[in-house]
Amino acid sequence: MSLHDNNSSSNGKKDEYEKMKRAWEEKVKAAKTTGMKFTSVSGEEVKLLYTPEDVQDLDYVDDLGFPGEFPYTRGIHPNMYRGRIWTMRQFAGFGTPEDTNQRFKYLLKKGQTGLSTAFDLPTLMGRDADDHFSKGEVGICGVAISSLADMETLFDGIPLDKVSTSMTINCSAINIYAFYLVVAEKQGVPFNLLRGTLQNDILKEYIAQKEWIYPPRPSMRIITDMIEWSTKEAPKFNTVSVSGYHIREAGSTAPQELAFTLADGFAYIEACLERGMDIDSFAPRISFFFNSHLDFFEEVAKFRAARRIYARRMRDRYGAKNPRSWLLRFHTQTAGCTLTAQQPENNIVRTAFQALAGVLGGTQSLHTNSMDETLALPSEKAVKIALRTQQLIAFETGVINTVDPLGGSYYVEALTDKIEKQAEEYFEKIDALGGVIPAIEMGFFQREIAEAAYRYQTELERKEKFIVGVNEFVDEDEKVDIPILNIPPEVEQIQVQRLTDLRKNRNNVKVKESLDALRRACEDGSNLMPPMLDCARAYVTLQEMTDTMKEVFGVYEEQAVF
């Protein structure tokens, strides 16, 4: 229906529309209201009703198009899930490499189609299991990996040419990537057959998650080296998964998550262009990772806006010629920050809604949180329920039957446009500050997220927003009775002893030679991947590599923002 055609018939329809609208508005004035605050989770006002007026400037060809066609608002594949259902991943990693290896095999047996690896805090921070800062943390929040030997155990019996592997690691991603590549080498799998994704998004660490080692500029050099090397040697592997997930978990709004994530992605792209790389040689292997939060329609609109912004920027600003470079491919994880320790079974329902939003938003890969993750690492039962949630959506709800079923909704299209405009406004602010790294150093992102988180927390405390079981519908005498996965202290003892044995039995002459070569590469600017691979082959430990790089690059200290 168009309200702007000039012929008499259309004018009559417009008059009829205006009359109906006025009559409805009078009824609204007399209607009762609950008194609730009708805003999105991001604090945006939501109109009572959306009509053709809210999408009157929408051009189907330029703004929507068909699935698989520029600007990909409606999806990156012509037939979307009719052709291939999203990859179903469950985050897995705890205890020793043997423990996680068994969980991997359990998940694959239950129908999971890709592995997603969580590492413990020492590994995430580039520290070995026997470092004094690692005490009490080994294997607690993920699997403990300190050397190639650990990585060999982690993937024992898992053919790396058959399974796609995602690894959530950032400041020590280059170390873990080297271990993974050498495991594949030992399995006889050529690098060019490996499929998977490294998170490896250090910019969002400075912005939100706060796990870093080196300062931003040498960290960008490391990532650019990895992209450059992988483009030639491991072209099917995504060396960066630009992550908005942790930005949202830190308290950002949906528009902030979208804008800050894409800004980080553009910063990596610009770093590679400055290196002299052709954009179409590397852009198709950059992927993204988004949060699917509680506001159902806002999340769907966010994903649709993300594809449109990215496609236009890649084609029109960066000059990418290959349509594959225009595609924003992304993984989605349901929102861990929305899980509650109170009434944890409610988390199953929250996760289902969030997963459905990711699917209706067109995700390529999906992780569903387990109901017990706010209490501990997930139990096998909880993981199975989370995986079954995805399978129920895929095979029982019918949402995969048609592409972008919410497309054309006045509300969804208006919201998609609004989020896109808000993101563009943030890009202008970031550019005015000199780009992402100067904005990080000034505390811009951190301040914006803190203010958004404070606003939402205030709404909860005032009961303007509700969390079922927390600030409303509370069970005063609740007793949580679900199995908890506990990591025994023996895990740390086992890993420490393994490192002691490793250092005794390896060729320590080769260790020294490979570390010397790594130090020279850090100093002279040559690509870091070849010496990192040689270090892995020599069974140099994670921290030995890290400490060598620290000597050249230094350690980052964040400036406090008030």
Secondary structure, 3 states (H helix, E strand, C coil): CCCCCCCHHHHHHHHHHHHHHHHHHHHHHHCCCCCCCCECCCCCECCCCCCHHHHCCCCHHHHHCCCCCCCCCCCCCCCHHHCCCCEEEEEECCECHHHHHHHHHHHHHCCCCEEEEEECHHHHCCCCCCCHHHCCCCCCCCECCCCHHHHHHHCCCCCCCCCCEEEECCCCHHHHHHHHHHHHHHHCCCHHHCCEEECCCHHHHHHHHCCCCCCHHHHHHHHHHHHHHHHHHCCCEECEEEECHHHHHCCCCHHHHHHHHHHHHHHHHHHHHHCCCCHHHHHHHEEEEEEECCCHHHHHHHHHHHHHHHHHHHHHHCCCCCHHHHCCCEEEEECHHHCCCCCCCHHHHHHHHHHHHHHHCCCCEEECCCCCCCCCCCCHHHHHHHHHHHHHHHHHCCCCCCCCCCCCCHHHHHHHHHHHHHHHHHHHHHHHCCCHHHHHHHCHHHHHHHHHHHHHHHHHHCCCCCCECCCECCCCCCCCCCCCCCCCCHHHHHHHHHHHHHHHHCCHHHHHHHHHHHHHHHHHCCCCHHHHHHHHHCCCCHHHHHHHHHHHHCCCCCCCCC
